[in-house]
Every structure is written in C-alpha cells, then in structure tokens.
C-alpha cells in the first residue's frame, strides 16, 4: 500500500489524483493533503478519505476552524504548513499538483527526505532543475513527471533506439487563441484566452497555453528530466491534443504516444513509478493519422517559447526571473490590467533588469523570485499610470 501526500488536492490534477486513489484503494491510500484557499473542499475530501492524518490550508483562520471540527487531525496552514505536512506525515510519495513557484520548496523538501515525488508542478523543474537533479544524483528520493508530454517522452524513450533518434517532438495545441489573427491578439480578453479547445485546467496554466509559455516551460522540463540538450527537442503544433509526444527517427519514421486529452493516464503513470504497461502505436508517417492535424510552430505568434529557450541557455537564476515575471504578468492580464500580447513583454523586461546569479542557491532563487515579482508589479503599475 503506497501512502500518498497530495499537494493541491482541489485543482484539476489534484481532483483527478483523488479519483485514482479512490478507485485503486487497495494500492494507494491518502494520508495528507493541501487545498489552499478552498477550505470547504477540505471537508469534502476528508469525508471521502478517512485515512487522512494531516491537512494543510492556506489561511490560519480556516485552519483553526477546521481543527475545531477535527481535534484528532493535524491541521496546518501557509507555506510552512506545506513543508510540515511533508516532514511530519509518514508517506511514500508526495504528489505535487501545486501551481506556481510555491511548489518548488515542497519538491526540494520531499526529495531531501528521500520521498518519491510525482510532480505536475512545472516551476519546480523550470526554476530549480539543477537543485532537483543534484539531489537525485546524490541519491535523495525519486522523481516522476505527471505532465502528459513528459510521460509520453519517457514511454517513447524506453521503446526507442537512441542512435536512430532525430528529434523528440513535444506537441502543443496553441491554446484558445490559436486561430485569432495576429493583429487582433492585443484585443484578446481573458475570457477568450481561457476557452481552451481541448483541456479543462486552471486559469494560470490555460493562459500559459494561449501564450505557449507552458510549452517553453515544458522544453526546459524535458531538458532537466531527461538530461538532454535543448536542440534534441522540437515543438509540433497539433490541434487535437491526442498525440502527446513523438520521436522522429533519422529515416523519417515516427514513434507516437496517442491518447485522449485526459490526465488520468499520466497521473497513474507517476503513481505507478513508470512501471505500468503501455501500448505504443507505430506509424510510418504522421499523414497516416488522417483525423489529426499538424502544423509547423510559428515563433512570431508565440514569442514566449524563444524567451524560455534563452533563459534556460543563460542558466543561473534566469529561469526564476522568467517564471516569476510570467506569474505576475498573467495575473495582471486576468485582472484586465495589461493586454494579452504584453505578457511576454514584461517577462523580457524583467530578464533584462533583475541581476543575474550564475550559481544560485535555493535562498538565491527565493530572493530572485521576490525581487522579480516586486519589479514586474511596479513596472506594470508605472506603465498604466
């Protein structure tokens, strides 16, 4: 029986993880979870999973109220509560379904405690990839991806013959605004950008899909997870989100991972430590898949991808600046403060302005994150006066 702590239990990945744990209760048991500001969800989840020993909420007042109802339960709150949840609860695996930079330190903490970590938290690898890999290299814990693209790559690489690989293709749908003319993108509203054609996700990640910042993040994640250079990967636009990744061989044959746009499969892959049995389709050409549509990636339409590549190649704390400025800019867009096309503009501003640190410690990354958020927020406020 694998004991699981689930961070971000009320989000899209979190709720699907709960479905799997409940369905496979003879294999997995939930011993702790966090729900952020959605205190009402804590009651619902605890009622479903009486095996839970500890709960973390975002606000102290919610934690106090929850504790009054459940005296025998360990109830924590805030960022420190997330870490205490990991430290004080006996578990085999931590599933990190948090969104944003807040997920970095919990990932580091879990690995230091030699826990298995299944992560959908892109920021842990984008911002702290080197720190994560250093811990893994030192024998601390194990790491399994949850993102559908990276699960697909892992499965394909296990099947492929390395010497025959030309490129590893990461597919992207282009998000909700993919058919909006370029000249109209500055007028795109949050409502338009949130209407993703294939996936139902949280607001932040859905906007990142529309800018394809998420695809740039996934390129960085892939480099970190698979210890490969950026030039090994290529983005391929794919309307249906059915082909999650593909390997193009030197003889122009393809090895593809194909499934419906649903995260239950990738989550199960991570919970099973990548040991499950998976069917892999072989096709001689992507043209054989007549119901699917593929397009070349357009860097002019999606400048965020190139920004991500440059930040990764620069290294140091540049990816931390990249992430923090993007989080602030996306929030500003959702609040109708800036235009959709200004999101990458403010990211580039921050990358040019915030001091570079070549070999950052965790403390350096935390400081960089705080400084970048402050600068980006101030820059937006000044520009909007």
C-alpha positions in Angstrom: 0.0 0.0 0.0 1.5 3.3 -1.1 0.9 6.2 1.3 0.4 9.5 -0.6 0.5 13.1 0.3 -1.3 15.3 -2.3 -0.4 19.0 -2.6 -3.0 21.0 -4.4 -5.9 18.5 -4.0 -8.6 20.9 -5.1 -7.1 21.7 -8.5 -7.6 19.8 -11.8 -4.6 17.4 -11.3 -5.5 17.1 -7.6 -9.1 16.1 -8.1 -8.1 13.5 -10.8 -5.5 12.1 -8.5 -8.1 11.7 -5.8 -10.3 9.8 -8.3 -7.5 7.3 -9.0 -6.6 6.8 -5.3 -10.3 6.2 -4.5 -10.7 3.8 -7.5 -7.5 1.9 -6.6 -7.8 1.9 -2.8 -6.2 -1.5 -2.4 -2.9 0.0 -3.9 -3.0 3.7 -2.7 -4.0 5.5 0.4 -4.2 9.2 1.0 -2.5 10.3 4.3 -2.3 14.0 3.8 -3.4 16.8 1.5 -3.5 20.6 1.0 -6.2 22.6 -0.6 -5.0 26.2 -0.5 -7.8 28.7 -0.1 -10.6 26.3 -0.8 -11.3 25.4 2.8 -14.7 24.0 2.0 -13.1 21.3 -0.2 -11.1 20.1 2.8 -14.3 18.8 4.4 -15.4 17.0 1.3 -12.0 15.3 0.7 -11.6 14.3 4.4 -15.1 12.7 4.3 -14.0 10.7 1.2 -10.7 9.7 2.7 -10.8 8.9 6.4 -7.2 7.6 6.1 -6.0 11.2 6.1 -3.8 12.2 9.1 -2.9 15.8 8.2 -4.4 18.7 6.2 -2.9 22.0 5.2 -4.9 25.1 4.4 -3.7 28.4 3.1 -5.1 30.7 5.9 -4.7 30.4 9.6 -8.3 31.2 10.3 -9.5 28.4 8.1 -7.1 26.0 9.8 -8.4 27.0 13.2 -12.0 26.4 12.2 -11.1 23.1 10.6 -9.2 22.0 13.7 -12.1 22.8 15.9 -14.2 20.2 14.0 -11.4 17.6 13.8 -9.4 17.6 17.0 -7.5 14.4 16.3 -6.3 15.6 12.9 -3.1 17.5 12.3 -4.2 20.8 10.7 -1.5 23.1 9.2 -1.5 26.3 7.2 0.6 28.5 4.9 3.8 27.8 3.1 5.4 26.5 6.2 2.4 24.2 6.7 3.1 22.6 3.3 6.6 21.7 4.5 5.4 20.5 7.9 2.8 18.3 6.1 5.7 16.6 4.2 8.0 16.4 7.2 5.5 15.2 9.8 3.4 12.8 7.8 4.7 9.3 7.1 4.3 8.8 3.3 5.9 7.0 0.4 5.1 9.6 -2.3 4.4 13.3 -2.5 2.2 14.3 -5.5 2.9 17.9 -6.2 -0.1 19.4 -8.0 0.6 22.9 -6.9 0.6 25.7 -9.4 3.4 28.2 -9.5 6.6 28.9 -7.6 5.1 27.8 -4.3 5.7 24.2 -5.4 9.5 24.5 -5.6 10.4 24.2 -1.9 8.0 21.3 -1.2 9.6 19.4 -4.0 13.1 20.1 -2.6 11.9 19.2 0.9 10.3 15.9 -0.2 13.4 14.8 -2.1 15.7 15.6 0.9 13.5 13.3 2.9 14.1 10.6 0.3 10.4 10.6 -0.7 9.2 9.7 -4.2 7.9 12.8 -5.9 5.3 12.8 -8.7 5.2 16.3 -10.0 2.8 18.3 -12.2 4.5 21.5 -10.8 6.4 22.8 -13.8 8.0 25.5 -11.7 10.0 23.0 -9.6 12.0 22.0 -12.7 12.0 25.3 -14.6 13.3 27.3 -11.6 15.1 24.7 -9.6 16.0 22.0 -12.1 19.7 21.9 -11.2 18.9 21.7 -7.5 16.5 18.9 -8.1 18.9 16.9 -10.3 21.7 17.5 -7.8 19.6 15.9 -5.0 18.6 13.0 -7.3 22.3 12.5 -8.2 23.1 12.3 -4.5 20.6 9.5 -4.0 17.8 11.6 -2.5 14.4 10.4 -3.4 13.0 9.7 -6.9 11.1 11.9 -9.4 8.3 11.1 -11.8 6.6 13.5 -14.2 2.9 13.9 -14.5 2.7 16.3 -17.5 1.3 14.3 -20.4 4.1 15.4 -22.7 6.8 14.2 -20.4 5.1 11.0 -19.5 4.8 10.4 -23.3 8.5 11.1 -23.8 9.5 8.8 -21.0 7.5 5.9 -22.5 8.8 6.6 -26.0 12.4 6.8 -25.0 12.0 3.4 -23.2 10.9 2.0 -26.5 13.1 3.9 -29.0 16.6 3.0 -30.2 18.7 6.0 -29.2 21.1 6.0 -32.2 18.2 6.3 -34.6 16.5 9.3 -33.0 16.5 12.6 -35.0 14.2 14.7 -32.8 11.9 14.4 -29.8 8.7 16.2 -30.7 6.7 18.0 -28.0 3.2 18.8 -29.3 1.2 21.9 -28.5 -2.4 22.8 -29.3 -1.7 26.6 -29.4 -4.4 27.3 -26.8 -7.7 29.1 -27.1 -6.4 32.0 -29.3 -4.6 29.9 -32.0 -7.0 30.9 -34.8 -7.2 34.6 -33.8 -5.4 36.8 -36.4 -2.1 38.2 -35.1 -3.3 41.8 -35.4 -6.3 41.1 -33.2 -4.3 39.4 -30.4 -3.7 42.7 -28.4 -7.5 42.9 -28.0 -8.0 39.3 -26.7 -9.8 39.2 -23.4 -9.2 36.8 -20.5 -12.5 35.1 -21.3 -11.3 34.4 -24.9 -7.9 33.1 -23.7 -9.5 30.8 -21.1 -11.7 28.9 -23.6 -9.2 26.1 -24.3 -10.5 23.9 -27.1 -9.2 20.6 -25.6 -8.3 20.7 -21.9 -10.1 21.8 -18.8 -7.5 23.3 -16.5 -6.8 26.1 -14.0 -6.7 29.8 -15.2 -3.0 30.3 -15.0 -2.0 27.2 -17.0 -4.7 27.9 -19.5 -3.3 31.4 -20.2 0.2 29.9 -20.4 -1.2 27.5 -23.1 -2.5 30.5 -25.1 0.9 32.3 -24.9 2.6 28.9 -25.2 4.8 29.9 -22.3 3.8 26.5 -20.9 5.4 24.9 -24.0 8.6 26.8 -23.3 8.4 25.6 -19.7 7.9 22.0 -21.0 11.0 22.3 -23.2 13.0 23.3 -20.1 11.4 20.5 -18.0 12.3 17.9 -20.7 15.9 19.0 -20.7 16.0 18.6 -16.9 14.1 15.4 -16.7 15.8 13.5 -19.5 19.3 15.2 -19.1 19.3 16.2 -22.8 20.2 19.4 -24.6 17.6 21.8 -25.9 18.4 21.0 -29.5 17.2 17.5 -29.1 13.6 18.8 -28.8 11.2 20.4 -31.3 7.7 21.8 -31.0 5.0 20.5 -33.3 1.6 22.1 -33.4 -1.3 19.6 -33.1 -4.9 20.7 -33.0 -6.5 17.7 -31.3 -4.1 17.1 -28.3 -4.2 13.4 -29.0 -0.5 12.9 -29.8 1.3 14.0 -26.7 4.8 13.4 -28.0 6.5 11.7 -30.8 10.0 10.6 -31.8 11.1 11.2 -35.3 13.7 8.8 -36.5 16.5 9.6 -38.9 14.7 7.6 -41.6 11.6 9.9 -41.0 9.5 7.3 -39.3 7.7 8.3 -36.2 7.0 6.7 -32.8 4.0 8.4 -31.2 2.2 8.4 -27.9 -1.5 8.7 -28.5 -4.4 9.1 -26.1 -7.4 11.3 -25.5 -6.8 14.6 -23.7 -7.2 13.3 -20.2 -4.8 13.4 -17.3 -5.8 10.2 -15.5 -3.3 8.1 -17.6 -0.3 10.3 -16.9 -1.2 10.5 -13.2 -1.4 6.8 -13.0 2.0 6.5 -14.7 3.5 8.6 -12.0 1.8 6.8 -9.1 3.0 3.5 -10.6 6.6 4.9 -10.8 6.5 4.4 -14.6 6.2 0.6 -14.2 2.8 0.2 -15.9 2.3 -1.5 -19.3 1.5 0.9 -22.1 0.5 0.3 -25.7 2.7 2.2 -28.3 1.4 2.8 -31.8 3.9 2.8 -34.7 3.2 4.8 -37.8 5.3 5.4 -40.9 4.2 9.0 -41.3 2.0 11.4 -39.3 0.0 11.8 -42.5 -1.4 8.3 -41.9 -3.3 9.8 -39.0 -5.9 11.4 -41.2 -8.1 12.6 -38.3 -5.3 14.5 -36.8 -4.0 17.9 -37.9 -0.3 19.0 -37.5 1.3 22.4 -38.2 4.7 24.0 -38.0 5.4 26.0 -34.9 5.3 29.8 -35.6 7.8 31.6 -33.3 6.4 35.0 -34.3 3.0 34.1 -33.0 4.4 32.6 -29.8 7.5 34.7 -28.7 7.3 33.2 -25.2 8.9 30.0 -26.4 12.1 31.7 -27.6 12.2 33.7 -24.3 12.1 30.4 -22.4 14.9 28.9 -24.5 17.2 31.9 -24.0 16.5 31.9 -20.2 17.4 28.3 -20.0 20.5 28.6 -22.0 21.6 31.6 -19.9 21.1 29.4 -16.8 21.6 30.6 -13.3 18.6 32.4 -11.8 17.3 33.4 -15.3 14.6 30.7 -15.3 13.5 32.0 -11.8 13.1 35.5 -13.3 11.3 34.0 -16.3 8.8 32.2 -14.1 8.1 35.0 -11.5 7.6 37.7 -14.1 5.3 35.5 -16.1 3.2 34.7 -13.0 2.8 38.4 -12.3 2.0 39.3 -15.9 -0.5 36.5 -16.3 -2.3 37.7 -13.1 -2.3 41.3 -14.4 -3.8 40.1 -17.7 -6.5 38.1 -15.9 -7.3 41.3 -13.9 -7.6 43.3 -17.2 -4.5 45.4 -16.4 -2.4 44.6 -19.4 -3.0 43.2 -22.9 -2.5 39.6 -23.8 0.5 40.5 -26.0 2.1 42.4 -23.1 2.7 39.2 -21.1 6.0 38.3 -22.9 6.9 42.0 -23.0 7.0 42.2 -19.2 8.9 38.9 -18.9 11.6 40.2 -21.2 11.7 43.5 -19.2 12.4 41.5 -16.0 15.0 39.3 -17.6 16.9 42.4 -18.6 16.5 44.2 -15.3 16.9 41.7 -12.5 20.6 40.9 -11.5 21.9 37.6 -12.8 23.3 35.0 -10.4 25.3 32.3 -12.1 25.1 29.5 -9.5 22.1 30.3 -7.3 21.3 28.5 -4.1 17.8 27.9 -3.0 17.9 31.1 -1.0 19.1 33.0 -4.1 16.2 31.6 -6.0 13.7 32.7 -3.3 15.2 36.2 -3.3 15.2 36.4 -7.1 11.5 35.3 -7.1 10.6 38.0 -4.6 12.6 40.7 -6.4 11.2 39.9 -9.8 7.7 39.9 -8.6 8.2 43.3 -7.0 9.9 44.8 -10.1 7.3 43.4 -12.5 4.4 44.6 -10.4 5.9 48.0 -10.1 6.7 48.2 -13.8 3.1 47.4 -14.7 1.8 50.0 -12.3 4.1 52.7 -13.7 3.2 51.9 -17.3 -0.5 52.0 -16.6 -0.5 55.5 -15.0 
